[in-house]
Amino acid sequence: MPPPRLPLSPAAALRQRCSRALRDQRRRAALVGQTLAYGVEDLVVLAREAKLCVYCRAPLSLALSFDHRVPIARSGLHAISNLCVCCQRCNTLKGKLTTDEFTELLALLQRLHPAARQDLERRLLAGGVRYCRR
C-alpha cells in the first residue's frame, strides 16, 4: 500500500494548477500548429498577482481559471498577453465572447430581475445545447 499523500502547500498547489493549465493550453495550441512562448512560471506569476476575478471581482481560490481575452476560436493568440485570471464560473459563462462582449453581458444580467438572471445564467452555463437543437 502506498504511503498517504501529504497535503500540498498553497504554493505547490498553485504551481500544480498552473502546470495542468499549461499542459492543456499546449495541447490546444498544438492542434492549430502553434507553440506557446510562455511557461509554468509565467502562469504562476499571473495567478499570484490576481486576487480577484477579472470579470465578477469575486475573490479567487485555487480553482482559478486562465481565460483568453480574445478567444482562440475567434482568432485570439496563444500569448501570455491574451490571458487573464478569472473564476471558473465566469470562464464558463464567457465562452467564445470577447472581454468587451462579456462585460456587456454581465451589465445586462445585473439589470434583469433576479429570477430572469438566474434562469439565463443557468442556460448559459449549460451551454445552450438543449436550445440549439430546435
C-alpha positions, 0 to 999 in steps of 0.5 A: 500500500502506498504511503498517504499523500501529504497535503500540498502547500498553497504554493505547490498547489498553485504551481500544480494548477498552473502546470495542468493549465499549461499542459492543456493550453499546449495541447490546444495550441498544438492542434492549430500548429502553434507553440506557446512562448510562455511557461509554468512560471509565467502562469504562476506569476499571473495567478499570484498577482490576481486576487480577484476575478477579472470579470465578477471581482469575486475573490479567487481560490485555487480553482482559478481559471486562465481565460483568453481575452480574445478567444482562440476560436475567434482568432485570439493568440496563444500569448501570455498577453491574451490571458487573464485570471478569472473564476471558473464560473465566469470562464464558463459563462464567457465562452467564445465572447470577447472581454468587451462582449462579456462585460456587456453581458454581465451589465445586462444580467445585473439589470434583469430581475433576479429570477430572469438572471438566474434562469439565463445564467443557468442556460448559459452555463449549460451551454445552450445545447438543449436550445440549439437543437430546435 
